[in-house]
Amino acid sequence: MGKKRNEKAEEHEEKLEAIKPGVIYLGHIPHGFYENEMQGFFSQFGKVTRLRLSRSKKTGNSRGFAFIEFEYDQVAKIAAATMNNYMMWGRLLKCNFVPVEAIHPNLFKGCDRPFQRISRRSIAIARHNKPKTTKQFNKQVARLVKKEKTKRRKLHALGFQYNFPGYESVALPEAKHTKFPTE
């Protein structure tokens, strides 16, 4: 009797080891089918542990594919088989089971926090309005002086006398001594 119990216990442990989380790839996702909708829709197959919808970093819009992790790999295989070539809102979904070897460790990185759009406009405004260093300012003035000299040559070739001091008077002289901040 003791051997049968040990054999049953070993079989049970093997079954538990065989039960691993399963991941599916979902492609050709239609617009409007996002994280909340996917969570609700795929929970009919089993418990969804993690879900990652790929989004554009620039706009925050969906890139059209996602990875969904189920509690058990058998459930994931059933969901992949059922949802492959499923017509949803005029789009033919592509769904494949992802083997454990193909799963990247960072696949579900950031899946637990909601996506936040970055205001690219405010970043560009801040970068544009940032005060320039003397080196950047002198580089800008040198470029303007070069353009101005070519314009003066063209005007002189046409017979115009242009005596305005222009950008040359704006250029800052290079510092003779370097100041170090005191702490």
C-alpha positions as CSV (number, residue, x, y, z in Angstrom):
1,M,0.0,0.0,0.0
2,G,2.9,2.4,0.7
3,K,4.3,2.0,-2.8
4,K,0.9,2.9,-4.4
5,R,0.7,6.1,-2.3
6,N,4.3,7.1,-3.2
7,E,3.6,6.4,-6.9
8,K,0.4,8.5,-6.7
9,A,2.2,11.3,-4.9
10,E,5.0,11.2,-7.5
11,E,2.4,11.3,-10.4
12,H,0.7,14.2,-8.7
13,E,4.0,16.1,-8.4
14,E,4.8,15.4,-12.0
15,K,1.4,16.8,-13.0
16,L,2.1,19.9,-10.9
17,E,5.5,20.4,-12.6
18,A,3.8,20.0,-16.0
19,I,1.4,22.8,-15.2
20,K,3.2,25.9,-16.2
21,P,1.9,29.3,-17.3
22,G,1.3,29.6,-21.0
23,V,1.7,32.6,-23.3
24,I,0.0,33.4,-26.5
25,Y,0.8,35.9,-29.2
26,L,-2.2,37.9,-30.5
27,G,-1.8,39.8,-33.8
28,H,-3.9,41.9,-36.1
29,I,-5.7,43.5,-33.2
30,P,-8.4,45.9,-34.2
31,H,-8.6,49.5,-33.0
32,G,-10.6,49.7,-29.7
33,F,-9.6,46.2,-28.4
34,Y,-7.2,47.3,-25.7
35,E,-6.0,46.0,-22.3
36,N,-9.3,46.1,-20.4
37,E,-11.3,44.5,-23.3
38,M,-8.7,41.8,-23.8
39,Q,-8.6,41.0,-20.1
40,G,-12.4,40.6,-20.1
41,F,-12.6,38.7,-23.4
42,F,-9.8,36.2,-22.7
43,S,-10.8,35.5,-19.1
44,Q,-13.6,33.3,-20.5
45,F,-10.8,30.7,-21.3
46,G,-9.1,30.9,-17.9
47,K,-7.3,33.2,-15.5
48,V,-5.2,35.8,-17.3
49,T,-2.1,36.5,-15.2
50,R,-0.4,39.1,-17.3
51,L,-1.2,40.9,-20.5
52,R,1.0,43.2,-22.6
53,L,-0.3,45.2,-25.5
54,S,2.5,46.7,-27.5
55,R,2.2,50.5,-27.9
56,S,4.0,53.2,-29.7
57,K,6.3,55.2,-27.5
58,K,5.7,58.3,-29.5
59,T,1.9,58.3,-29.8
60,G,0.7,55.8,-27.3
61,N,-1.4,54.1,-29.9
62,S,-1.7,50.3,-30.2
63,R,0.9,48.7,-32.5
64,G,-1.6,45.8,-33.3
65,F,-0.2,42.9,-31.3
66,A,-0.1,41.7,-27.7
67,F,1.1,38.9,-25.5
68,I,-1.2,37.2,-23.0
69,E,-0.1,34.9,-20.2
70,F,-2.6,32.4,-18.8
71,E,-2.2,30.5,-15.5
72,Y,-1.9,27.2,-17.3
73,D,-0.3,26.4,-20.6
74,Q,-3.1,24.0,-21.6
75,V,-5.6,26.9,-21.4
76,A,-3.2,29.0,-23.5
77,K,-3.1,26.3,-26.2
78,I,-6.9,26.0,-26.2
79,A,-7.2,29.8,-26.4
80,A,-4.7,30.1,-29.2
81,A,-6.4,27.3,-31.2
82,T,-9.8,28.9,-30.7
83,M,-8.9,32.5,-31.5
84,N,-6.6,31.9,-34.5
85,N,-8.3,33.3,-37.6
86,Y,-11.2,34.7,-35.5
87,M,-13.0,37.6,-37.1
88,M,-13.3,40.5,-34.8
89,W,-14.5,44.0,-35.9
90,G,-13.5,43.3,-39.5
91,R,-10.0,42.1,-38.7
92,L,-8.9,38.5,-38.8
93,L,-7.0,37.8,-35.5
94,K,-3.8,35.8,-35.6
95,C,-3.2,33.8,-32.4
96,N,-0.3,31.5,-31.7
97,F,1.0,29.7,-28.6
98,V,4.5,30.8,-27.6
99,P,6.8,28.1,-26.4
100,V,8.6,28.6,-23.1
101,E,12.0,28.7,-24.9
102,A,10.9,31.7,-27.1
103,I,9.7,33.9,-24.2
104,H,12.1,36.7,-23.5
105,P,12.6,37.6,-19.8
106,N,11.5,41.2,-20.5
107,L,8.5,40.3,-22.5
108,F,6.0,41.4,-19.8
109,K,8.1,44.3,-18.5
110,G,5.8,47.2,-17.5
111,C,2.6,45.2,-18.0
112,D,1.4,45.9,-14.5
113,R,1.3,49.7,-14.9
114,P,-1.0,51.7,-17.2
115,F,0.6,53.3,-20.3
116,Q,1.3,57.0,-19.8
117,R,1.7,59.2,-22.9
118,I,4.7,61.5,-23.0
119,S,4.0,65.1,-24.1
120,R,6.5,65.4,-26.9
121,R,5.5,69.0,-27.5
122,S,6.4,70.1,-24.0
123,I,9.8,68.3,-24.2
124,A,10.5,70.1,-27.5
125,I,9.4,73.4,-26.1
126,A,11.7,72.9,-23.0
127,R,14.6,71.9,-25.2
128,H,14.1,74.9,-27.5
129,N,13.8,77.4,-24.6
130,K,16.7,76.0,-22.6
131,P,19.4,78.7,-22.2
132,K,22.4,78.2,-24.5
133,T,26.0,77.9,-23.4
134,T,28.5,80.4,-24.7
135,K,29.9,77.7,-26.9
136,Q,26.5,77.0,-28.5
137,F,25.8,80.7,-28.8
138,N,29.1,81.4,-30.5
139,K,28.5,78.5,-32.9
140,Q,25.1,80.0,-33.8
141,V,26.6,83.4,-34.3
142,A,29.4,82.0,-36.5
143,R,26.8,80.3,-38.7
144,L,24.8,83.6,-39.0
145,V,28.0,85.6,-39.7
146,K,28.9,83.1,-42.5
147,K,25.4,83.5,-44.1
148,E,25.6,87.2,-43.8
149,K,29.0,87.4,-45.5
150,T,27.7,85.4,-48.5
151,K,24.7,87.8,-48.7
152,R,27.1,90.8,-48.6
153,R,29.1,89.3,-51.4
154,K,26.0,88.7,-53.5
155,L,24.8,92.3,-52.8
156,H,28.2,93.7,-53.6
157,A,28.2,91.8,-56.9
158,L,24.8,93.4,-57.7
159,G,26.3,96.9,-56.9
160,F,24.8,97.5,-53.5
161,Q,26.8,99.0,-50.6
162,Y,25.7,97.4,-47.3
163,N,27.4,98.9,-44.2
164,F,25.3,97.6,-41.4
165,P,27.5,95.9,-38.7
166,G,25.3,92.8,-38.5
167,Y,26.0,89.7,-36.4
168,E,29.7,90.3,-36.1
169,S,29.1,92.8,-33.4
170,V,27.0,90.3,-31.4
171,A,29.6,87.6,-31.1
172,L,30.9,87.1,-27.5
173,P,34.7,87.1,-27.1
174,E,36.2,83.8,-25.8
175,A,37.0,83.9,-22.0
176,K,40.7,84.3,-21.2
177,H,40.2,82.6,-17.8
178,T,38.1,79.7,-16.8
179,K,35.9,80.2,-13.7
180,F,35.3,77.2,-11.5
181,P,32.2,77.2,-9.2
182,T,33.0,77.6,-5.5
183,E,31.3,75.1,-3.2
